[in-house]
Amino acid sequence: MGRELQKRKRRSSRPTVRQPSSRRNKLRNPRGNDIVARNWDKNETTTQNYRRLGLVQRLKAPTGGAAPDLQAIKNKTGAGAKKPADAFAIEPAGAVGVISEVKVERDADGKIVRVLSGGKGKPNPLNDPLNDLDTDSEAEEEFADDGETWGGLEDTRTEVVKQLEAEANRPREKKVRTLSQREQEWLESLVARHGDDARAMARDRKLNPMQQTEADITRRLRKLRGEA
């Protein structure tokens, strides 16, 4: 019987009805926040709005975005495009120019006695591009601290991001949950029948149809009496 029913379903012209999956995540509302909604521009796409507001959001699907720079793409992929130079590539010996200026010490006749320094840079026989970034005791003595303190990185946050951070850091008032009028009447009826016996209240199927546990009823009674 089941096999014949499946055959009739396949031959039927009615479309198959598929139940929506509960695992699919719903799309979030980008204007759910009041601050973002006030600064939202309906004439821009979602990507452009988030970029202008200084926010980052991984979109589920392309939404238009910003127009590509065709001229930049043409310059990168064209016939005359130059290959970007590798800043960390080590050039072979002899490929770089010879130091043109050095600091020397001469005697009374003008002859060179010794070489004090080889130009502005430090010796770099391997052409290491990070050689000038290394610091040592000699460099610290040569470039003494002028007393100025570093002010840190420049704040690049937008005004919207600052408002969102201020809202997130705002202290939240803890709301104490109180018993409703119907809940108070239910607890008073249990106390009127069983007194302080919370175990008997939990077993009472007539007054406790939702089968609240003994610990739950005890907690509610303490709140009713103002003990918690």
Secondary structure, DSSP 8 states (H G I E B T S, - for coil): -HHHHHHHHHH--S-------TTS-----TT-SHHHHHT--TTS-HHHHHHHHT-----SS----S---HHHHHHHHSTT------TT----TTSS------EEEE-TTS-EEEEEESSSS---TT--TTGGG---HHHHHHS---S-----S-----HHHHHHHHHHTS----------HHHHHHHHHHHHHHTT-HHHHHH-TTT-TT---HHHHHHHHHHHTT--
